[in-house]
Amino acid sequence: MSFSSIADSNLFKPIKIGNVELKNRLVLSPTTRLRANPEMIPTDIMKQFYSDRSKNNGGLLITETIIFDKQYGFYPNRPGLYNDRQFKAWNQIIDEIHKNDSFVSLQLTVFGRGAIIPFTKAAGFDTIYGPSAIPMSEEADKEAKEAGITLKALSIEQIEDLKKSFVKSAKYAIDAGADFVEIHAANGYLFHQFLEPESNQRTDKYGGSIENRARIVLDLIDFVIESGIPTTKLAVRISPYSTFQNTKGVDSEVHPIAFYGYLLSEFERLRKNGKSLAYVAFIEPTMSGNIENVQNVYNTSWVNEIWKGPLIRGGSYLSNTPDHSSLINTVNSDDRTLIGVARYYTSNPDLPNRLLNGYPLTKYDRPSFYTNDNHGYNTWHIYGSRDSKLDDKEFAKIVGTPLA
């Protein structure tokens, strides 16, 4: 297939998500880029990043992971959204995206048992939490014990507090102007830890059966609705096949199709009852967190067969077939699929225009993904232009200034 077939595909047709109409179906997937300041305040270089990718776009941008409650697991230089300074900073970024006639979803999560031990200790915390007191790995367990950090199972009372913290952050997001809020229940973060039996061996209402392990996400959705945030502004991200942060994927004692089939059925039940989520984001088997494995090929059509609302599929769509036939076939398979891209959206700020016109793509720079300065973040050119500032070594060294 030629590049012109991308221009003719569903990728560049409008689609209604929630109460907004996107001009295209190409989504900036959430990335971990660590450009917030150490206090987890979004910075001016983050604002520049989202501004550049929302210009001449009209589509959806999903932010990198935002921590909604520091005590349940965090990472410095990831942005937070649990205080007024963070709210004011996000408001500026969201306003910039809207000024460019594009839309934004804020992704919220916490690390749980995956919390980074040295940073947890340095921040004055002596406990990390999971659904059960099961370490992520032997190495993580050893590191925690050496640092004097205890892993504990969340109590029912703490789970209630966790839901309240999420809603507080979600309200901050909506008040700041976000079009959507995304529950990050993927890639081994806390909500995902509740979903798998290997990391969740609780004996109360949040553990044991498929229904009980799914309860944390479904209860959270209900709690968000009760708080006054409509489901048209709420989304969920899942990664059934992920093995990132020692999740099990197809090696789980309960196959992903069995468990996530139930979870998606519950999302579909909400949709049929007039409370449809804005979208579900699904990470393909070709990606496990930040690790690409294009050899993992499974039939994932079951997701579409169960969930009938808008679906964002993400995972190697711009690298798994040179002619982009996989992307084209997937987005054309129905009238409700969107395509998420992260790595190539980092190195091609004008990605929609490049795909639309068949311009070549610039390869991303993986070593710069998780650093703190402009290099590999805001140093990429628009196709056909050559801004000398972007090649300046001093510009590349700039570390962001807090927006609030």
Secondary structure, DSSP 8 states (H G I E B T S, - for coil): --HHHHHTSGGGS-EEETTEEES-SEEE-------S-TT---BHHHHHHHHHHHTTT-SEEE---EES-GGG---TTS-B-SSHHHHHHHHHHHHHHHHTT-EEEEEEE--GGG--HHHHHHTT--EEEESSS--S-HHHHHHHHHHT-EEEE--HHHHHHHHHHHHHHHHHHHHTT-SEEEEEE-TTSHHHHHHSTTT----STTSSSHHHHHHHHHHHHHHHHHTT--GGGEEEEE-TT--GGG--GGGSSS-HHHHHHHHHHHHHHHHHTT---SEEEEE-TTEETTEE-TT-----HHHHHH--S-EEEESSTTTS-TT-HHHHHHHTSSSSEEEEE-HHHHH-TTHHHHHHHT-------GGGTT-SBSTTTS----TT---GGGG-HHHHT-B--B--
